[in-house]
Amino acid sequence: MLNAVTTFAKNLKKALLADPKRFYTVDTGAWVTGLPKSDEIQVTTGREPLWLNLGYWREVERVDENNYERVGELFKAAQAQMAHLLAKTARLGQGDVVLDCGFGYADQDILWAEEYRPARIHGLNVTPNQVRIGRERVRLTGLEKVVQLDVGSATELPFGPGGFDVVFALESAMHFKTRRDFLREAFRVLRPGGRLVMADMCQKTDREAGAGLRRRLRHRYWRGLIAFPEANVWTVQRYDTELKSVGFQNVRLESIAADVYGPVNTAFTALRMVTAASRQPGSVNPERIRAEVRKLREQDPEQYQHLSQFNCDEYVIASAEKP
Ligand SMILES: C[S@@+](CC[C@H](N)C(=O)[O-])C[C@H]1O[C@@H](n2cnc3c(N)ncnc32)[C@H](O)[C@@H]1O
């Protein structure tokens, strides 16, 4: 009983702090078994996939009862597709000078540098361990002349005005304290005609307003645990207004929720069960995994993890230009 109370008190403190550095240094992997945990990572080639996003599953085989054993491979393919979608939306190409805010372990920077050939990519990330591992991977892949990674916050960019053609935030802006501060900073460092492109979680309509107190507290608790500040709980409409109020034009918010939340909801559970089975052979019966995967594939979207915990039912590719 005392243990349960202590754990709850510790979690409550984390939820109230909503600190991304703590989350990505200490906690990641604890709630999604199978995703990389910083203390488990071994870098040898620099090309081992260490993505942390939910994946863009439109063109990727979805996890089902027959292919669940390949969940790791399918998940990574979808995560790389998210990085391609951002690059294509930004019309990323040769000569572009890029700022990437919240790069995880730098998979996206290696992919963009090799496949889209921008002139330079500067990456900023608040999590020192990810920066250290990312740098090691950039060195191993021979991309040091193109990709430079530093510890820093997207909300206080250490750059002068007008130096970038493209600013990216790939599933990281929901963590920024605050997202609005980042939009102002992104606008400042972009050159006229520069493009901002983000993959981000939000709400189709204001889901907070209709929720009772108990439900609101539950979402607040879960968002705090993943370092998603309350100030960043936006509807698509709010997102559009915020981008325009900073000065951006050609604002577009394209919904890809149907190609993210459903498939990743199944993938997360399959990944947890497959990881448990591989860590302790015989501990999880394949028939149980198949039954669970089948159940999740038929689940009502109102039950999806990202909705029940964080109250997010929208996932957008947000893009905008500085006039
Ligand atoms: C969900 S992960 C996504 C990582 C990566 N984009 C990927 O797809 O693998 C979010 C990332 O945002 C970073 N982050 C959180 N707050 C930040 C901030 N204020 N400035 C820069 N990076 C931040 C985290 O350290 C983490 O690397």
PDBQT file of the ligand as one rigid body, heavy atoms in Angstrom, charges set to zero:
ROOT
HETATM    1  C1  LIG A 401       8.679  12.155 -29.653  1.00  0.00    +0.000 C 
HETATM    2  S1  LIG A 401      10.419  12.592 -29.687  1.00  0.00    +0.000 S 
HETATM    3  C2  LIG A 401      10.630  12.655 -31.447  1.00  0.00    +0.000 C 
HETATM    4  C3  LIG A 401      12.050  12.461 -31.832  1.00  0.00    +0.000 C 
HETATM    5  C4  LIG A 401      12.322  12.400 -33.323  1.00  0.00    +0.000 C 
HETATM    6  N1  LIG A 401      11.762  13.531 -34.008  1.00  0.00    +0.000 N 
HETATM    7  C5  LIG A 401      11.844  11.112 -33.923  1.00  0.00    +0.000 C 
HETATM    8  O1  LIG A 401      10.889  11.144 -34.698  1.00  0.00    +0.000 OA
HETATM    9  O2  LIG A 401      12.450  10.078 -33.626  1.00  0.00    +0.000 OA
HETATM   10  C6  LIG A 401      10.470  14.325 -29.169  1.00  0.00    +0.000 C 
HETATM   11  C7  LIG A 401      11.849  14.950 -29.126  1.00  0.00    +0.000 C 
HETATM   12  O3  LIG A 401      11.719  16.330 -28.779  1.00  0.00    +0.000 OA
HETATM   13  C8  LIG A 401      12.816  16.700 -27.931  1.00  0.00    +0.000 C 
HETATM   14  N2  LIG A 401      12.450  17.938 -27.218  1.00  0.00    +0.000 N 
HETATM   15  C9  LIG A 401      11.517  18.100 -26.253  1.00  0.00    +0.000 A 
HETATM   16  N3  LIG A 401      11.471  19.394 -25.852  1.00  0.00    +0.000 NA
HETATM   17  C10 LIG A 401      12.370  20.079 -26.602  1.00  0.00    +0.000 A 
HETATM   18  C11 LIG A 401      12.758  21.455 -26.686  1.00  0.00    +0.000 A 
HETATM   19  N4  LIG A 401      12.203  22.389 -25.913  1.00  0.00    +0.000 N 
HETATM   20  N5  LIG A 401      13.695  21.793 -27.593  1.00  0.00    +0.000 NA
HETATM   21  C12 LIG A 401      14.276  20.862 -28.388  1.00  0.00    +0.000 A 
HETATM   22  N6  LIG A 401      13.948  19.552 -28.347  1.00  0.00    +0.000 NA
HETATM   23  C13 LIG A 401      13.006  19.153 -27.477  1.00  0.00    +0.000 A 
HETATM   24  C14 LIG A 401      13.007  15.466 -27.073  1.00  0.00    +0.000 C 
HETATM   25  O4  LIG A 401      14.257  15.442 -26.434  1.00  0.00    +0.000 OA
HETATM   26  C15 LIG A 401      12.847  14.369 -28.135  1.00  0.00    +0.000 C 
HETATM   27  O5  LIG A 401      14.058  14.162 -28.783  1.00  0.00    +0.000 OA
ENDROOT
TORSDOF 0
